[in-house]
Amino acid sequence: MNDSSKTEREFIQSIERGEWREVDDVASAVMEARHIAEATLAKSERMNIRISSADLKALKARAIEEGLPYQTLVTSVLHKYVTGQLQAFE
């Protein structure tokens, strides 16, 4: 089996498992994905943190729901927080 057939099969299986969701506003989704990609590619510093295993497990599950690598999700959330696009809970 060639690589493209394997990729296509994995893609179809992913759809059948319900891992994809419809987007109401495609233009906004594209802009958000671009923003996340730009923030991810603009890395200049490395940060190591300690996080509880329960929080990390929940974070990874949420990232799967969003269709993102969990590190990208963390970067996006932190970026949104420091730029005022996300408010902290009080």
N, C-alpha and C positions, 0 to 999 in steps of 0.2 A: 504494500500500500504506500503510495507516495505521500509526501508531507501535506499537500493541499487537501487530499481526500481525508486524511486524519484530522486536519483542522476543521474541515467542513462537518465531519461527523461529530466532533467535540462541540462545535457551535450548535448544531441541531439538538444534541443532547442537553446542552445548557438551556436552550429555549424550552424544551420539553419539561425540564425540571422546574420551570417557572422562575429562572434566575434573571429574567429580563422584564422590564416594566415599560409601559407606554408613557411617553412624555407629552403633556398637554401643550407646552410652549417650547417648541423645538429651538427657536432662536435663543431663548434664555438658557436652555440646557447647553447649547453649543457655547455660548459666552461663558457659562460657569465652568464647563470643561476646559476651555481655553485658559481661563483664569487659574484654575487648579494646575494645569500643565505648566503655565508660566511660573507660578510660584514654586512648583516642584523643581523645575529646571534651573531656577535662579538661586539654588543653594550655594551658600558661601561659608556656612559654619555648620559644625556638627554638634549635636546636643544629645547627651545620654541622660535618661531619667529612669527612676525606679517606679514601677507601677504594680499594684496588686495583681495577682494572677486572675482574679475574678474580673477586674476592670479590663485587663488586656483581652480576656476571652470575650467579654461583651463588646469591646471595641472592634475586635476582629469580626465578630458576627455582624455588627452594624456596617462595617466596611463591605462585607459580602453583599448585604442588602442594597447598599449604594453602588455596588459594582466597581469598587475602588480597592487598591492595595491599602492596608490599614495605615501604613506610614503616610500615604498621600492624604488620607482622611484626617489624620492628626495634624499634618501640616496645614491643610485647608482650614480646619477649625481654629487652630492657633492664629493663622493669618487673619481670618474673619474677626476674631476677638480683638487682636491688637489694632485693627483698622476701624473698629467700631461697628462692624457689620453684624456682630453677634454680642448680645448682652449677657453678662454673668447672672446667674440665679442668685437671688438674695433671700 
